Amino acid sequence: MKAFLQNPVFKVISTIADAKHQSCFVIGGFVRDILLTRVSKDIDIVVVGSGIELASAVAEQLGKHTHLAVFKNYGTAQVKYKDLDIEFVGARKESYRSDSRKPIVEDGSLEDDQNRRDFTINALAICLNKERYGELIDPFNGVSDLKNRIIRTPLNPDITFSDDPLRMMRAVRFAAQLGFYIEENSFDAISRNRDRIEIISKERIVDELNKMMLVDTPSIGFELLEACGLLKLIIPELYALKGVETKEGRGHKDNFRHTLTVLDNLAKHTDDLWLRWAALFHDIGKPKTRKYDSRLGWTFHNHNFIGEKMIPVIFRRMKLPMNEKMKFVQKMVSLHMRPIVLSEDEITDSAVRRLLFEAGDDIEKLMMLCEADITSKNADKVKKYLANFSLVRTKLKAIEEKDRVRNFQPPISGELIMQTFNLSPCAQVGELKSHIKEAILDGVIPNDYDAAYNFMLLKAREMGFFIESRAKTKE
C-alpha cells in the first residue's frame, strides 16, 4: 500500500492540505483496489472542508499535463493529471426522501462520509495529512470483509438500499466483478427492497448491467439478480425463460440456465459487449413459441424471428441504444439458428451465400455465438457439432473468396433498370432487381456486371418488358 502512496501526486495533495489546515483522505474504490492489488486510475479524495478549493490549488501546483473541472452544484472538482482521474469532494452527510435517490446533503466529518458509503469495502480511507500519512481508517471492518470476500453494508442494509436502490445493483455487480459473496442480511434486504428499484433511472440500471456483462463470468450477476427478485422487474423477458415444463414425462431444458451458459461460453472468447447482449437475448423468443407436440415433443419454432421482433421493444424500454448496436443484436438473434441448421444438413453453396449476404461483416461474430450455443453435456455430441461448424467455416471462406457476396450490392441498380426499360419507379423495378440478387445468391449467375445484365434482359422478357431501341446498348 505504501508503494502506491509514493506517487508524487499524493505528496502534493498532502502538502497543500496541511498548508490549508484541511483533513484529507483517499477513500473508496481506490483504497479497496490497492488492498486487492488491482490497478486503479480513479482516485477519490474526501476533504473536511472545500474539495473545490483544494482541487484548484492541487491543479495549479501540478501545472502542465493537468486539467481541472469544477462542478459547483455538486461541490466537487475533478483533476485529470497524466493517466489519473482525481475527484475531490467535501466530507458530507446525507438524508433521503422516499421518492428519490438524490440525497439532501450537508457538510460533515469523515465519519459521516464513511457512514453514507454503500459497502464496508468501499468505506475504507487512508489519511494524507503528514502527521498520519498512510494511516488506514476502517470503522466497519472492511479489511476483514475483503479478506473473506464479503459484500455487506456499513449500516442497516434496509436503510442503505431503500435510501439509494441503485446500491442493490452495485452489490450484485461487485459480487460478480470481484468474485465476492453478498452477506446474508444484506442479500435478504435486497429482496425486501427490490420494488424500490422503480425510482432508479433506466440509464443507471443499464450502466450497472453493462459493467456486469463485461466480467469474466457474467452469469454470476444474472443468477443473483434472479435470486433476489430484481431480474423479473428489470428484464421480465429474460426471467420468463426460467423453469422447466413437463408433459407426458417429457421436459424441455431450462432456457434461462442454458442462456447463462451460452453467455459464459462466449465470454471466454470475446469482450464484445453487444455480442454478449446478443447471447443473453438469443433465445428470448422461446417462451412465446413454446408448444408441445406428442410426436415431436417440445418445440420452439421460429423463436429466432419472434426474438428479433422483441429486441427493439426491450431496448426501448430499458433505454439501451436504439442505433446500430440494437440492429446488431437484432441481427444476431435473427440469424443464430442458421449456422446450426447448416451444420446439421448438407452444406450447399446457395445456403452459404445467403448466410454470408445476410450476416455481412458480422459473420465471424455470428459463428462465435453459435459455437457458444453448444451446451450439451454429451462430449461426443459437442465434438460432432464443433467439427461440423469447422466445415461451415471452411465453406464460408471458400465461397467468400470465389463469389464475393459478403455485404454485396447487386451489380445492376434500380436506376439502370428504369433507364433500360424506360420505367418510372414501380414495384416491377424492385422485383427485377430482387430476381438478379436471388440468381447470384443461388449461383445461377456469377456476381459480375455482364452476367447480371444479360440475366436482367432474359428475366425482363419473361416479365413482359420491352426494351426501347435507344436503350438497347448498355452503358
Secondary structure in CASP SS format (residue, H / E / C, confidence):
PFRMAT SS
TARGET T0000
AUTHOR 0000-0000-0000
METHOD secondary structure of the structure
MODEL  1
M C 1.00
K C 1.00
A C 1.00
F H 1.00
L H 1.00
Q H 1.00
N C 1.00
P H 1.00
V H 1.00
F H 1.00
K H 1.00
V H 1.00
I H 1.00
S H 1.00
T H 1.00
I H 1.00
A H 1.00
D H 1.00
A H 1.00
K C 1.00
H C 1.00
Q C 1.00
S C 1.00
C E 1.00
F E 1.00
V E 1.00
I E 1.00
G C 1.00
G H 1.00
F H 1.00
V H 1.00
R H 1.00
D H 1.00
I H 1.00
L H 1.00
L C 1.00
T C 1.00
R C 1.00
V C 1.00
S C 1.00
K C 1.00
D E 1.00
I E 1.00
D E 1.00
I E 1.00
V E 1.00
V E 1.00
V C 1.00
G C 1.00
S C 1.00
G H 1.00
I H 1.00
E H 1.00
L H 1.00
A H 1.00
S H 1.00
A H 1.00
V H 1.00
A H 1.00
E H 1.00
Q H 1.00
L H 1.00
G C 1.00
K C 1.00
H C 1.00
T E 1.00
H E 1.00
L E 1.00
A E 1.00
V E 1.00
F E 1.00
K H 1.00
N H 1.00
Y H 1.00
G C 1.00
T E 1.00
A E 1.00
Q E 1.00
V E 1.00
K E 1.00
Y E 1.00
K C 1.00
D C 1.00
L E 1.00
D E 1.00
I E 1.00
E E 1.00
F E 1.00
V E 1.00
G E 1.00
A C 1.00
R E 1.00
K E 1.00
E E 1.00
S E 1.00
Y C 1.00
R C 1.00
S C 1.00
D C 1.00
S C 1.00
R C 1.00
K C 1.00
P C 1.00
I E 1.00
V E 1.00
E E 1.00
D E 1.00
G C 1.00
S C 1.00
L H 1.00
E H 1.00
D H 1.00
D H 1.00
Q H 1.00
N H 1.00
R C 1.00
R C 1.00
D C 1.00
F C 1.00
T H 1.00
I H 1.00
N H 1.00
A C 1.00
L C 1.00
A E 1.00
I E 1.00
C E 1.00
L C 1.00
N C 1.00
K H 1.00
E H 1.00
R H 1.00
Y C 1.00
G C 1.00
E C 1.00
L E 1.00
I E 1.00
D C 1.00
P C 1.00
F C 1.00
N C 1.00
G H 1.00
V H 1.00
S H 1.00
D H 1.00
L H 1.00
K H 1.00
N H 1.00
R C 1.00
I E 1.00
I E 1.00
R C 1.00
T C 1.00
P C 1.00
L C 1.00
N C 1.00
P H 1.00
D H 1.00
I H 1.00
T H 1.00
F H 1.00
S H 1.00
D H 1.00
D C 1.00
P C 1.00
L H 1.00
R H 1.00
M H 1.00
M H 1.00
R H 1.00
A H 1.00
V H 1.00
R H 1.00
F H 1.00
A H 1.00
A H 1.00
Q H 1.00
L H 1.00
G C 1.00
F C 1.00
Y E 1.00
I E 1.00
E C 1.00
E H 1.00
N H 1.00
S H 1.00
F H 1.00
D H 1.00
A H 1.00
I H 1.00
S H 1.00
R H 1.00
N H 1.00
R H 1.00
D H 1.00
R H 1.00
I H 1.00
E H 1.00
I H 1.00
I C 1.00
S C 1.00
K H 1.00
E H 1.00
R H 1.00
I H 1.00
V H 1.00
D H 1.00
E H 1.00
L H 1.00
N H 1.00
K H 1.00
M H 1.00
M H 1.00
L C 1.00
V C 1.00
D C 1.00
T C 1.00
P C 1.00
S H 1.00
I H 1.00
G H 1.00
F H 1.00
E H 1.00
L H 1.00
L H 1.00
E H 1.00
A H 1.00
C H 1.00
G C 1.00
L H 1.00
L H 1.00
K H 1.00
L H 1.00
I H 1.00
I C 1.00
P H 1.00
E H 1.00
L H 1.00
Y H 1.00
A C 1.00
L C 1.00
K C 1.00
G C 1.00
V C 1.00
E C 1.00
T E 1.00
K E 1.00
E C 1.00
G C 1.00
R E 1.00
G E 1.00
H C 1.00
K C 1.00
D C 1.00
N H 1.00
F H 1.00
R H 1.00
H H 1.00
T H 1.00
L H 1.00
T H 1.00
V H 1.00
L H 1.00
D H 1.00
N H 1.00
L H 1.00
A H 1.00
K C 1.00
H C 1.00
T C 1.00
D C 1.00
D C 1.00
L H 1.00
W H 1.00
L H 1.00
R H 1.00
W H 1.00
A H 1.00
A H 1.00
L H 1.00
F H 1.00
H C 1.00
D C 1.00
I C 1.00
G C 1.00
K H 1.00
P H 1.00
K H 1.00
T H 1.00
R C 1.00
K E 1.00
Y E 1.00
D E 1.00
S C 1.00
R C 1.00
L C 1.00
G E 1.00
W E 1.00
T E 1.00
F C 1.00
H C 1.00
N C 1.00
H H 1.00
N H 1.00
F H 1.00
I H 1.00
G H 1.00
E H 1.00
K H 1.00
M H 1.00
I H 1.00
P H 1.00
V H 1.00
I H 1.00
F H 1.00
R H 1.00
R H 1.00
M H 1.00
K C 1.00
L C 1.00
P C 1.00
M C 1.00
N C 1.00
E H 1.00
K H 1.00
M H 1.00
K H 1.00
F H 1.00
V H 1.00
Q H 1.00
K H 1.00
M H 1.00
V H 1.00
S H 1.00
L H 1.00
H C 1.00
M C 1.00
R H 1.00
P H 1.00
I H 1.00
V H 1.00
L H 1.00
S H 1.00
E H 1.00
D C 1.00
E C 1.00
I C 1.00
T C 1.00
D H 1.00
S H 1.00
A H 1.00
V H 1.00
R H 1.00
R H 1.00
L H 1.00
L H 1.00
F H 1.00
E H 1.00
A H 1.00
G H 1.00
D H 1.00
D H 1.00
I H 1.00
E H 1.00
K H 1.00
L H 1.00
M H 1.00
M H 1.00
L H 1.00
C H 1.00
E H 1.00
A H 1.00
D C 1.00
I C 1.00
T C 1.00
S C 1.00
K C 1.00
N C 1.00
A H 1.00
D H 1.00
K H 1.00
V H 1.00
K H 1.00
K H 1.00
Y H 1.00
L H 1.00
A H 1.00
N H 1.00
F H 1.00
S H 1.00
L H 1.00
V H 1.00
R H 1.00
T H 1.00
K H 1.00
L H 1.00
K H 1.00
A H 1.00
I H 1.00
E H 1.00
E H 1.00
K H 1.00
D H 1.00
R C 1.00
V C 1.00
R C 1.00
N C 1.00
F C 1.00
Q C 1.00
P C 1.00
P C 1.00
I C 1.00
S C 1.00
G H 1.00
E H 1.00
L H 1.00
I H 1.00
M H 1.00
Q H 1.00
T H 1.00
F C 1.00
N C 1.00
L C 1.00
S C 1.00
P C 1.00
C C 1.00
A H 1.00
Q H 1.00
V H 1.00
G H 1.00
E H 1.00
L H 1.00
K H 1.00
S H 1.00
H H 1.00
I H 1.00
K H 1.00
E H 1.00
A H 1.00
I H 1.00
L H 1.00
D C 1.00
G C 1.00
V C 1.00
I C 1.00
P C 1.00
N C 1.00
D C 1.00
Y H 1.00
D H 1.00
A H 1.00
A H 1.00
Y H 1.00
N H 1.00
F H 1.00
M H 1.00
L H 1.00
L H 1.00
K H 1.00
A H 1.00
R H 1.00
E H 1.00
M H 1.00
G C 1.00
F C 1.00
F C 1.00
I C 1.00
E C 1.00
S H 1.00
R H 1.00
A H 1.00
K C 1.00
T C 1.00
K C 1.00
E C 1.00
END
